[in-house]
Amino acid sequence: MNPSEKPVAVVPSIADAKQSRAPTRGRANKPTARLVRRSAKPNQHAKKSVTPRRSSKTAKVLALLNRPGGASLQQLQKATGWQAHSVRGFLSGALKKNMGLRIDSVKSDDGERTYRLASK
């Protein structure tokens, strides 16, 4: 037998040893969830015509804003028990953006701001 014909023992390489390790518990071994991308929410710009419950704060605010003279910020604060920034945020967020209502804001000569629902 020639020296070149001797069987050579196969020695595992370092890369093979790392791959043969038992899987570790980690993020890489968790099943991947399918990602669903949506370009826009359905009916994102559609305004809801929601009628609030009778005794809710939303109903109280809408009743005050429906009056011919509207309601001042202090009147809205007293009716809801909210602070001024919360009332203004509610008018902008819940009523304008979510319910699609138009709200007029008028500042009087004495500096008091009055809010009322605008007619369409």
ABEGO torsion letter per residue (X at the ends): XBAAABBBBBBBBAAAAAAABBBBBBAAABBBBBBBBBABBBGAABBBBBBBBAABAAAAAAAAAABAAEBBAAAAAAAAGBBAAAAAAAAAAAAAAAAGBBBBBBBBAAGBBBBBBBBX
